[in-house]
Amino acid sequence: MKRAHALSLLLVLLGLATVTTCAFNVAAAAGEQAGGGQALELSKFGAGFAIGLAACGAGIGLGTASAAAIGAIAEKPELFGRTMIYVVFVEAVAIYGLVIALLLWMAA
């Protein structure tokens, strides 16, 4: 049951980061059309927000998945490959956040 809570929290944080990033992208595009200098500031804030939330979600997920993986490996060492796949998938969330942040950073 604890894993389900961590996974749902991770998905909520990822969704929040995605929605916020899209909102800042729209605001940045509107600011550029209006000729304002605020687009650059909003884009940089959105980049920081995207990587921050993605890293927090990945940290929570890694804590849960890694603890479960270590427990499973301690009992059955042959489960190492299967458990590492879960850890890698959770780490991919942080990498996706980093990619979005870099795209926002370079776009402005």
C-alpha distance (Angstrom), angle and dihedral (degrees) to the residues before:
residue distance angle dihedral
M1 . . .
K2 3.78 . .
R3 3.81 91.9 .
A4 3.79 90.9 54.3
H5 3.80 90.6 55.3
A6 3.79 92.4 48.9
L7 3.79 91.9 47.5
S8 3.78 92.8 48.8
L9 3.81 90.8 48.2
L10 3.78 89.5 49.5
L11 3.79 92.0 51.0
V12 3.79 92.1 47.1
L13 3.80 91.3 51.5
L14 3.79 91.5 47.4
G15 3.79 91.1 49.1
L16 3.79 91.5 48.0
A17 3.79 90.9 50.2
T18 3.80 91.3 49.4
V19 3.81 94.5 48.1
T20 3.79 92.4 46.0
T21 3.79 92.0 48.0
C22 3.80 91.1 50.7
A23 3.80 90.9 48.3
F24 3.79 91.8 51.6
N25 3.79 90.2 47.0
V26 3.80 90.5 54.1
A27 3.80 90.6 46.4
A28 3.80 90.4 48.9
A29 3.80 91.7 50.5
A30 3.80 90.6 48.8
G31 3.79 90.5 48.8
E32 3.79 91.6 51.0
Q33 3.79 91.4 51.2
A34 3.78 89.6 50.8
G35 3.80 89.5 49.0
G36 3.80 93.6 -119.3
G37 3.77 126.5 150.7
Q38 3.78 89.5 -140.1
A39 3.81 91.6 86.5
L40 3.79 91.7 74.1
E41 3.80 92.3 51.2
L42 3.80 93.9 47.9
S43 3.79 91.9 47.4
K44 3.81 91.9 52.6
F45 3.80 91.0 46.6
G46 3.81 90.5 49.8
A47 3.81 90.4 50.5
G48 3.79 91.7 52.8
F49 3.77 92.0 44.9
A50 3.82 92.2 50.2
I51 3.80 95.8 51.9
G52 3.81 92.6 39.5
L53 3.79 95.4 55.0
A54 3.79 93.4 39.8
A55 3.80 91.3 51.4
C56 3.82 92.3 47.6
G57 3.79 91.5 49.8
A58 3.79 92.2 46.4
G59 3.80 90.8 48.5
I60 3.79 92.1 53.5
G61 3.79 91.6 45.5
L62 3.80 93.4 46.1
G63 3.78 91.4 51.7
T64 3.77 91.7 54.1
A65 3.80 98.0 39.0
S66 3.80 94.6 44.3
A67 3.80 93.5 50.1
A68 3.79 90.7 50.5
A69 3.82 91.6 45.1
I70 3.80 93.1 51.4
G71 3.80 90.8 48.9
A72 3.79 91.8 50.2
I73 3.81 93.4 46.3
A74 3.80 90.7 49.8
E75 3.79 90.2 58.2
K76 3.81 99.1 36.0
P77 3.83 116.0 17.2
E78 3.81 91.5 -169.0
L79 3.83 89.6 71.2
F80 3.81 91.8 70.3
G81 3.82 95.6 103.9
R82 3.79 94.6 48.2
T83 3.77 94.7 47.7
M84 3.80 94.1 47.4
I85 3.80 89.4 57.0
Y86 3.81 89.3 62.0
V87 3.78 91.7 49.3
V88 3.80 91.6 49.2
F89 3.81 91.9 50.6
V90 3.79 91.1 53.2
E91 3.80 91.1 47.9
A92 3.80 88.9 52.8
V93 3.81 88.8 67.7
A94 3.81 90.1 65.1
I95 3.79 90.8 46.9
Y96 3.81 90.9 51.9
G97 3.80 89.3 50.8
L98 3.79 89.7 50.7
V99 3.80 91.5 50.5
I100 3.81 91.6 50.5
A101 3.81 90.4 47.5
L102 3.80 91.6 50.8
L103 3.80 91.3 48.6
L104 3.79 90.8 51.5
W105 3.79 91.9 45.4
M106 3.80 93.6 50.8
A107 3.81 94.9 42.6
A108 3.78 95.1 62.9
